[in-house]
Amino acid sequence: QVQVVESGGGLVQPGGSLRLSCAASGSIDIIYAMGWYRQAPGKQRELVARITSGGSTNYVDSVKGRFTISRDSAKNTVYLQMNSLKPEDTAVYYCNTLTGLVGALHNNWGQGTQVTVSS
């Protein structure tokens, strides 16, 4: 099994910053990709940012230029630096990892961390 644990959410004013962290542990041979999704009330879960084992990144258009995803491969950890936060960024943010173990792929989710942007 793979454990995925997020941290770093909270309440921040518009224009502020937050940094989310996510650590994966357990039965892992390789991590192919790590990413952040978010789900606002009444909306579908959407991909926010993703980073592959090769370091390639992609972002949803609404966060480009404001959010930065990075990783520490030695720690199996991914970060999401969120700047210039807007009320519409309010959501539960979920970490996702695509891992491999003995040739099998596993899609793993964290429990989610709440991000609230409000004055």
DSSP file with accessible surface (Angstrom, degrees, kcal/mol):
  #  RESIDUE AA STRUCTURE BP1 BP2  ACC     N-H-->O    O-->H-N    N-H-->O    O-->H-N    TCO  KAPPA ALPHA  PHI   PSI    X-CA   Y-CA   Z-CA
    1    1 A Q              0   0  183      0, 0.0    26,-2.7     0, 0.0     2,-0.5   0.000 360.0 360.0 360.0 153.4    0.0    0.0    0.0
    2    2 A V  E     -A   26   0A  25     24,-0.2     2,-0.5   107,-0.0    24,-0.2  -0.954 360.0-152.2-115.6 131.1    1.0    3.6   -0.6
    3    3 A Q  E     -A   25   0A  84     22,-3.2    22,-2.3    -2,-0.5     2,-0.5  -0.879   8.7-169.4-102.3 134.3    0.3    6.3    1.9
    4    4 A V  E     -A   24   0A  12     -2,-0.5   107,-0.5   105,-0.3     2,-0.5  -0.986   6.0-175.9-125.8 119.1   -0.1    9.9    0.7
    5    5 A V  E     -A   23   0A  85     18,-2.3    18,-2.3    -2,-0.5     2,-0.3  -0.968   4.3-165.1-125.2 122.2   -0.2   12.6    3.2
    6    6 A E  E     +A   22   0A   8     -2,-0.5     2,-0.3    16,-0.2    16,-0.2  -0.690  11.7 168.6-100.2 157.2   -0.8   16.3    2.5
    7    7 A S  E     +A   21   0A  66     14,-2.2    14,-2.7    -2,-0.3   106,-0.1  -0.970  41.1  67.3-155.8 163.0   -0.2   19.3    4.7
    8    8 A G        +     0   0   37     -2,-0.3    11,-0.3     1,-0.3    14,-0.0   0.386  59.0 132.4 109.2  -2.3   -0.1   23.1    4.4
    9    9 A G        +     0   0   29     12,-0.1     2,-0.3     9,-0.1    -1,-0.3  -0.137  23.1 117.2 -73.1 175.8   -3.7   24.1    3.8
   10   10 A G  E     -d  115   0B  29    104,-1.2   106,-2.7   103,-0.1     2,-0.5  -0.983  61.2 -47.1 159.9-165.9   -5.5   26.9    5.6
   11   11 A L  E     +d  116   0B 130     -2,-0.3     2,-0.3   104,-0.2   106,-0.2  -0.867  52.6 167.6-103.7 130.7   -7.2   30.3    5.5
   12   12 A V  E     -d  117   0B  24    104,-2.6   106,-2.2    -2,-0.5     3,-0.1  -0.983  33.3-112.9-142.0 150.4   -5.5   33.1    3.6
   13   13 A Q    >   -     0   0  133     -2,-0.3     3,-2.4   104,-0.2    72,-0.2  -0.463  51.2 -80.8 -78.0 154.9   -6.5   36.5    2.4
   14   14 A P  T 3  S+     0   0   61      0, 0.0    72,-0.2     0, 0.0    -1,-0.1  -0.291 121.3  27.6 -54.3 137.1   -6.8   37.3   -1.4
   15   15 A G  T 3  S+     0   0   57     70,-3.4    69,-0.6     1,-0.3    71,-0.1   0.276 100.6 117.5  90.5  -9.8   -3.4   38.0   -2.8
   16   16 A G    <   -     0   0   21     -3,-2.4    69,-2.3    69,-0.2     2,-0.3  -0.095  57.0-121.5 -82.8-175.3   -1.7   35.9   -0.2
   17   17 A S        +     0   0   61     66,-0.2     2,-0.3    67,-0.2    66,-0.2  -0.929  21.2 179.7-131.3 152.1    0.4   32.7   -0.5
   18   18 A L  E     - B   0  82A  34     64,-2.2    64,-3.2    -2,-0.3     2,-0.5  -0.975  15.9-146.6-143.8 154.1    0.3   29.1    0.8
   19   19 A R  E     - B   0  81A 129    -11,-0.3     2,-0.3    -2,-0.3    62,-0.2  -0.985  12.5-160.2-125.7 120.5    2.6   26.2    0.3
   20   20 A L  E     - B   0  80A   0     60,-2.6    60,-2.4    -2,-0.5     2,-0.3  -0.758   6.0-163.7 -96.0 144.9    1.2   22.7    0.1
   21   21 A S  E     -AB   7  79A  28    -14,-2.7   -14,-2.2    -2,-0.3     2,-0.4  -0.946   6.2-173.3-125.8 150.5    3.3   19.6    0.7
   22   22 A a  E     -AB   6  78A   0     56,-2.0    56,-2.5    -2,-0.3     2,-0.4  -0.963   3.0-167.7-146.5 125.9    2.6   16.0   -0.1
   23   23 A A  E     -AB   5  77A  41    -18,-2.3   -18,-2.3    -2,-0.4     2,-0.4  -0.947   5.5-157.7-117.9 132.9    4.7   12.9    0.9
   24   24 A A  E     +A    4   0A   5     52,-2.6     2,-0.3    -2,-0.4   -20,-0.2  -0.880  21.2 161.5-107.3 139.6    4.3    9.4   -0.5
   25   25 A S  E     +A    3   0A  60    -22,-2.3   -22,-3.2    -2,-0.4     2,-0.4  -0.952  28.1  53.1-149.6 166.1    5.5    6.4    1.4
   26   26 A G  E    S+A    2   0A  50     -2,-0.3     2,-1.6   -24,-0.2   -24,-0.2  -0.845  97.7  12.2 112.8-143.3    5.0    2.6    1.5
   27   27 A S  S    S+     0   0   53    -26,-2.7     2,-0.4    -2,-0.4    -2,-0.1  -0.531  81.3 143.5 -81.6  87.7    5.2    0.0   -1.2
   28   28 A I        +     0   0   34     -2,-1.6    73,-0.2     1,-0.1     3,-0.1  -0.988  28.5 169.4-133.3 125.2    6.8    2.0   -4.0
   29   29 A D  S    S-     0   0  107     71,-3.0     2,-0.3    -2,-0.4    72,-0.2   0.781  81.2  -4.4 -91.7 -40.3    9.4    1.0   -6.6
   30   30 A I  E     -E  100   0B  71     70,-1.5    70,-2.8     0, 0.0     2,-0.6  -0.994  58.0-138.5-152.9 145.7    9.1    4.1   -8.7
   31   31 A I  E     -E   99   0B  28     -2,-0.3    68,-0.2    68,-0.2     3,-0.1  -0.952  17.1-177.7-106.8 115.3    7.0    7.3   -8.8
   32   32 A Y  E     -     0   0B  94     66,-2.7    21,-2.3    -2,-0.6     2,-0.3   0.831  66.6 -10.4 -80.6 -36.9    6.0    8.2  -12.3
   33   33 A A  E     -EF  98  52B   4     65,-1.3    65,-2.7    19,-0.3     2,-0.4  -0.986  52.6-159.1-160.5 152.8    4.1   11.4  -11.5
   34   34 A M  E     +EF  97  51B  10     17,-2.6    17,-3.0    -2,-0.3     2,-0.3  -0.991  24.5 163.4-134.6 144.2    2.8   13.4   -8.6
   35   35 A G  E     -EF  96  50B   1     61,-2.8    61,-2.7    -2,-0.4     2,-0.4  -0.950  32.4-120.3-154.8 171.5    0.1   16.1   -8.9
   36   36 A W  E     -EF  95  49B   0     13,-3.0    12,-3.0    -2,-0.3    13,-1.7  -0.980  24.2-179.3-121.2 132.2   -2.4   18.3   -7.2
   37   37 A Y  E     -EF  94  47B  51     57,-3.0    57,-2.9    -2,-0.4     2,-0.3  -0.826   8.8-157.8-118.2 162.4   -6.1   18.3   -7.9
   38   38 A R  E     -EF  93  46B  15      8,-2.4     8,-2.7    -2,-0.3     2,-0.4  -0.991   7.8-163.0-142.6 153.3   -8.8   20.4   -6.3
   39   39 A Q  E     -E   92   0B  67     53,-2.1    53,-2.3    -2,-0.3     6,-0.2  -0.957   6.9-163.7-139.2 117.3  -12.5   20.2   -5.8
   40   40 A A    >   -     0   0   25     -2,-0.4     3,-2.4     4,-0.4    51,-0.1  -0.616  45.8 -75.6 -92.0 158.2  -14.7   23.2   -5.0
   41   41 A P  T 3  S+     0   0  120      0, 0.0    -1,-0.1     0, 0.0     3,-0.1  -0.268 119.0   6.7 -56.2 130.2  -18.2   22.8   -3.6
   42   42 A G  T 3  S+     0   0   93      1,-0.2     2,-0.3    -3,-0.1    -3,-0.0   0.525 113.4 100.8  77.2   5.8  -20.6   21.8   -6.4
   43   43 A K  S <  S-     0   0  144     -3,-2.4    -1,-0.2     1,-0.0     2,-0.1  -0.824  75.0-103.1-121.7 161.9  -17.8   21.4   -8.9
   44   44 A Q        -     0   0  176     -2,-0.3    -4,-0.4     1,-0.1     2,-0.2  -0.432  45.1 -95.3 -77.9 154.1  -15.9   18.5  -10.4
   45   45 A R        -     0   0   90     -6,-0.2     2,-0.3    -2,-0.1    -6,-0.2  -0.498  48.8-167.0 -67.3 135.7  -12.4   17.6   -9.3
   46   46 A E  E     -F   38   0B  75     -8,-2.7    -8,-2.4    -2,-0.2     2,-0.4  -0.944  25.4-108.1-128.9 150.0   -9.9   19.2  -11.6
   47   47 A L  E     +F   37   0B  48     -2,-0.3   -10,-0.3   -10,-0.2     3,-0.1  -0.606  32.0 177.3 -72.3 129.3   -6.1   18.8  -12.2
   48   48 A V  E     -     0   0B   0    -12,-3.0    12,-2.3     1,-0.4     2,-0.3   0.847  63.5 -18.4 -96.9 -52.1   -4.3   21.9  -10.9
   49   49 A A  E     -FG  36  59B   0    -13,-1.7   -13,-3.0    10,-0.2    -1,-0.4  -0.989  57.1-168.8-158.6 151.6   -0.6   20.9  -11.5
   50   50 A R  E     -FG  35  58B  73      8,-2.1     8,-1.8    -2,-0.3     2,-0.4  -0.997   3.8-165.2-146.6 146.1    1.4   17.8  -12.2
   51   51 A I  E     -FG  34  57B  12    -17,-3.0   -17,-2.6    -2,-0.3     6,-0.2  -1.000  13.5-147.2-135.6 134.2    5.1   16.9  -12.4
   52   52 A T  E >   -F   33   0B  35      4,-2.3     3,-1.9    -2,-0.4   -19,-0.3  -0.424  34.1-100.6 -93.6 172.9    6.5   13.7  -13.9
   53   53 A S  T 3  S+     0   0   62    -21,-2.3   -20,-0.1     1,-0.3    -1,-0.1   0.796 124.7  56.0 -63.2 -24.7    9.6   11.7  -12.9
   54   54 A G  T 3  S-     0   0   66    -22,-0.3    -1,-0.3     2,-0.1   -21,-0.1   0.493 122.1-106.9 -85.4  -3.6   11.4   13.4  -15.7
   55   55 A G    <   +     0   0   34     -3,-1.9     2,-0.2     1,-0.3    -2,-0.1   0.436  68.6 146.6  94.8   1.3   10.6   16.9  -14.3
   56   56 A S        -     0   0   80     -5,-0.0    -4,-2.3     1,-0.0     2,-0.3  -0.491  28.5-163.9 -71.5 141.7    7.9   17.9  -16.9
   57   57 A T  E     -G   51   0B  66     -6,-0.2     2,-0.3    -2,-0.2    -6,-0.2  -0.897  14.6-175.7-125.9 153.8    5.2   20.0  -15.5
   58   58 A N  E     -G   50   0B  69     -8,-1.8    -8,-2.1    -2,-0.3     2,-0.3  -0.988   6.8-167.1-146.2 150.3    1.7   21.1  -16.6
   59   59 A Y  E     -G   49   0B  48     -2,-0.3   -10,-0.2   -10,-0.2     2,-0.2  -0.962  30.2-105.3-133.6 151.6   -0.8   23.4  -15.1
   60   60 A V    >>  -     0   0   36    -12,-2.3     3,-1.9    -2,-0.3     4,-0.7  -0.496  41.8-115.2 -70.3 146.0   -4.4   24.3  -15.5
   61   61 A D  G >4 S+     0   0  121      1,-0.3     3,-0.9     2,-0.2    -1,-0.1   0.851 109.9  64.7 -56.1 -35.2   -4.7   27.6  -17.3
   62   62 A S  G 34 S+     0   0   58      1,-0.3    -1,-0.3     3,-0.0   -14,-0.0   0.662 109.1  38.1 -68.3 -14.2   -6.3   29.4  -14.3
   63   63 A V  G X> S+     0   0    0     -3,-1.9     3,-2.4   -15,-0.2     4,-2.3   0.470  81.4 126.4-114.0  -3.6   -3.2   29.0  -12.1
   64   64 A K  T << S+     0   0  119     -3,-0.9     4,-0.1    -4,-0.7    -3,-0.0  -0.311  80.8  16.4 -59.7 133.2   -0.4   29.5  -14.7
   65   65 A G  T 34 S+     0   0   85      2,-0.4    -1,-0.3     1,-0.1     3,-0.1   0.281 126.0  59.0  87.0 -10.4    2.0   32.2  -13.5
   66   66 A R  T <4 S+     0   0   27     -3,-2.4    17,-2.0     1,-0.2     2,-0.3   0.696  98.2  52.0-116.5 -35.8    0.7   32.0   -9.9
   67   67 A F  E  <  -C   82   0A   4     -4,-2.3    -2,-0.4    15,-0.2     2,-0.4  -0.831  59.7-167.4-107.3 147.7    1.3   28.4   -8.8
   68   68 A T  E     -C   81   0A  76     13,-2.4    13,-3.0    -2,-0.3     2,-0.4  -0.991   5.7-157.0-135.2 127.0    4.5   26.4   -9.0
   69   69 A I  E     +C   80   0A   7     -2,-0.4     2,-0.3    11,-0.2    11,-0.2  -0.816  21.8 162.9-100.8 140.4    4.8   22.6   -8.5
   70   70 A S  E     -C   79   0A  50      9,-1.9     9,-3.0    -2,-0.4     2,-0.3  -0.936  17.8-148.9-147.4 169.9    8.2   21.1   -7.5
   71   71 A R  E     -C   78   0A  85     -2,-0.3     2,-0.5     7,-0.2     7,-0.2  -0.973  17.4-148.6-144.9 156.1    9.4   17.9   -6.1
   72   72 A D  E > > -C   77   0A  52      5,-2.9     5,-1.9    -2,-0.3     3,-1.0  -0.919  17.6-170.5-121.1  98.2   12.1   16.4   -3.9
   73   73 A S  G > 5S+     0   0   69     -2,-0.5     3,-0.9     1,-0.3    -1,-0.1   0.842  82.5  60.2 -62.5 -33.8   12.6   12.9   -5.4
   74   74 A A  G 3 5S+     0   0   98      1,-0.3    -1,-0.3    -3,-0.1    -2,-0.0   0.804 114.6  36.1 -64.4 -27.1   14.8   11.8   -2.5
   75   75 A K  G < 5S-     0   0  138     -3,-1.0    -1,-0.3     2,-0.2   -51,-0.2   0.344 104.8-124.8-105.7   3.6   11.9   12.4   -0.1
   76   76 A N  T < 5 +     0   0   59     -3,-0.9   -52,-2.6    -4,-0.5     2,-0.4   0.910  66.9 139.8  50.8  44.7    9.1   11.3   -2.4
   77   77 A T  E   < -BC  23  72A  15     -5,-1.9    -5,-2.9   -54,-0.2     2,-0.4  -0.938  39.0-165.3-125.6 141.2    7.6   14.7   -1.8
   78   78 A V  E     -BC  22  71A   0    -56,-2.5   -56,-2.0    -2,-0.4     2,-0.3  -0.943   8.5-158.9-124.2 147.3    5.9   17.2   -4.0
   79   79 A Y  E     -BC  21  70A  35     -9,-3.0    -9,-1.9    -2,-0.4     2,-0.4  -0.907   9.7-158.1-123.9 152.1    5.1   20.8   -3.2
   80   80 A L  E     -BC  20  69A   0    -60,-2.4   -60,-2.6    -2,-0.3     2,-0.6  -0.929   8.8-161.8-130.8 107.2    2.7   23.4   -4.6
   81   81 A Q  E     -BC  19  68A  62    -13,-3.0   -13,-2.4    -2,-0.4     2,-0.6  -0.820  11.1-166.3 -87.4 119.6    3.6   27.0   -4.0
   82   82 A M  E     +BC  18  67A   0    -64,-3.2   -64,-2.2    -2,-0.6     2,-0.3  -0.944  11.1 173.2-115.1 114.9    0.5   29.1   -4.5
   83   83 A N        +     0   0   57    -17,-2.0   -66,-0.2    -2,-0.6   -67,-0.2  -0.763  59.2  23.6-115.3 164.4    0.9   32.9   -4.8
   84   84 A S  S    S-     0   0   68    -69,-0.6    -1,-0.2    -2,-0.3   -67,-0.2   0.903  84.6-160.1  49.5  48.3   -1.5   35.6   -5.6
   85   85 A L        -     0   0    2    -69,-2.3   -70,-3.4    -3,-0.2   -69,-0.2  -0.263   7.6-158.9 -65.7 145.1   -4.4   33.5   -4.3
   86   86 A K    >   -     0   0   87    -72,-0.2     3,-2.5   -71,-0.1     4,-0.3  -0.854  31.9-109.6-120.1 156.9   -7.9   34.4   -5.4
   87   87 A P  G >  S+     0   0   69      0, 0.0     3,-1.9     0, 0.0    30,-0.4   0.847 117.5  63.7 -54.7 -32.5  -11.2   33.5   -3.8
   88   88 A E  G 3  S+     0   0  125      1,-0.3   -48,-0.0   -48,-0.0    -3,-0.0   0.563  88.7  69.1 -72.8  -5.4  -11.9   31.1   -6.7
   89   89 A D  G <  S+     0   0    0     -3,-2.5    -1,-0.3    28,-0.1     2,-0.2   0.532  71.4 120.0 -83.2  -6.6   -8.9   29.0   -5.6
   90   90 A T    <   +     0   0   37     -3,-1.9     2,-0.3    -4,-0.3    26,-0.2  -0.412  40.9 106.5 -62.6 125.3  -10.9   28.0   -2.6
   91   91 A A  E    S- H   0 115B   1     24,-2.0    24,-2.7    -2,-0.2     2,-0.6  -0.963  75.9 -79.5-177.8 171.1  -11.3   24.2   -2.6
   92   92 A V  E     -EH  39 114B  36    -53,-2.3   -53,-2.1    -2,-0.3     2,-0.5  -0.857  47.6-146.9 -88.6 126.6  -10.1   21.0   -1.1
   93   93 A Y  E     -EH  38 113B   0     20,-3.1    20,-2.2    -2,-0.6     2,-0.4  -0.860  13.3-164.7-101.8 128.5   -6.8   20.2   -2.6
   94   94 A Y  E     -E   37   0B  42    -57,-2.9   -57,-3.0    -2,-0.5     2,-0.4  -0.924  12.3-139.3-115.4 136.8   -5.9   16.5   -3.1
   95   95 A a  E     -E   36   0B   0     -2,-0.4    15,-2.2   -59,-0.2     2,-0.4  -0.745  20.4-168.2 -90.8 140.4   -2.5   15.0   -3.8
   96   96 A N  E     -EI  35 109B   6    -61,-2.7   -61,-2.8    -2,-0.4     2,-0.4  -0.986   4.9-170.7-130.1 138.4   -2.3   12.2   -6.3
   97   97 A T  E     -EI  34 108B   0     11,-2.3    11,-2.8    -2,-0.4     2,-0.6  -0.986  14.4-153.6-129.4 140.9    0.6    9.9   -7.1
   98   98 A L  E     +EI  33 107B  42    -65,-2.7   -66,-2.7    -2,-0.4   -65,-1.3  -0.960  32.6 173.8-109.1 110.3    1.1    7.4   -9.9
   99   99 A T  E     -EI  31 106B   0      7,-2.8     7,-2.9    -2,-0.6     2,-0.4  -0.780  24.4-140.3-121.1 161.0    3.4    4.7   -8.6
  100  100 A G  E     +EI  30 105B   2    -70,-2.8   -71,-3.0    -2,-0.3   -70,-1.5  -0.955  16.2 175.9-122.4 142.7    4.8    1.4   -9.8
  101  101 A L  E >  S- I   0 104B  48      3,-2.3     3,-2.0    -2,-0.4   -74,-0.0  -0.924  75.3 -21.0-146.9 115.7    5.4   -1.7   -7.8
  102  102 A V  T 3  S-     0   0  127     -2,-0.3     3,-0.1     1,-0.3   -74,-0.0   0.895 128.6 -49.4  51.4  45.2    6.6   -5.0   -9.4
  103  103 A G  T 3  S+     0   0   83      1,-0.2     2,-0.4     0, 0.0    -1,-0.3   0.386 114.6 114.8  82.8  -5.9    5.4   -3.8  -12.8
  104  104 A A  E <   -I  101   0B  44     -3,-2.0    -3,-2.3     2,-0.0     2,-0.3  -0.805  60.0-132.5-101.7 142.7    1.9   -2.8  -11.7
  105  105 A L  E     -I  100   0B 112     -2,-0.4     2,-0.4    -5,-0.2    -5,-0.2  -0.708  19.5-167.0 -91.7 143.2    0.7    0.8  -11.7
  106  106 A H  E     -I   99   0B  76     -7,-2.9    -7,-2.8    -2,-0.3     2,-0.6  -0.998  11.9-154.0-132.9 132.4   -1.1    2.3   -8.7
  107  107 A N  E     -I   98   0B  94     -2,-0.4     2,-0.4    -9,-0.2    -9,-0.2  -0.929  24.0-172.1-105.1 118.2   -3.1    5.5   -8.6
  108  108 A N  E     -I   97   0B  24    -11,-2.8   -11,-2.3    -2,-0.6     2,-0.4  -0.900   9.3-162.4-122.4 141.8   -3.0    6.9   -5.0
  109  109 A W  E     -I   96   0B  98     -2,-0.4  -105,-0.3   -13,-0.2   -13,-0.2  -0.920  11.8-137.0-122.9 146.2   -4.9    9.8   -3.4
  110  110 A G        -     0   0   11    -15,-2.2  -105,-0.2    -2,-0.4     3,-0.1  -0.304  34.5-103.5 -85.1 179.7   -4.4   11.7   -0.2
  111  111 A Q        -     0   0  120   -107,-0.5  -106,-0.1     1,-0.2   -17,-0.1   0.624  63.3-113.2 -83.9 -13.6   -7.2   12.7    2.2
  112  112 A G        -     0   0   14    -17,-0.1     2,-0.4     1,-0.1   -18,-0.2   0.109  18.6-128.3  97.2 149.0   -7.3   16.3    1.0
  113  113 A T  E     - H   0  93B  22    -20,-2.2   -20,-3.1  -106,-0.1     2,-0.3  -1.000  23.3-121.1-136.1 134.7   -6.4   19.6    2.6
  114  114 A Q  E     - H   0  92B  90     -2,-0.4  -104,-1.2   -22,-0.2     2,-0.5  -0.592  22.7-171.2 -80.9 131.8   -8.7   22.6    2.7
  115  115 A V  E     -dH  10  91B   0    -24,-2.7   -24,-2.0    -2,-0.3     2,-0.5  -0.992   6.0-176.5-119.5 122.0   -7.6   25.9    1.1
  116  116 A T  E     -d   11   0B  45   -106,-2.7  -104,-2.6    -2,-0.5     2,-0.6  -0.986   9.4-167.6-123.4 123.1   -9.8   28.9    1.8
  117  117 A V  E     +d   12   0B   4     -2,-0.5     2,-0.3   -30,-0.4  -104,-0.2  -0.940  34.5 130.8-112.1 110.3   -9.1   32.3    0.2
  118  118 A S              0   0   63   -106,-2.2    -2,-0.1    -2,-0.6   -32,-0.0  -0.991 360.0 360.0-159.5 147.6  -11.2   35.0    1.9
  119  119 A S              0   0  128     -2,-0.3  -106,-0.1  -106,-0.2    -1,-0.1   0.428 360.0 360.0 -93.1 360.0  -11.0   38.4    3.4
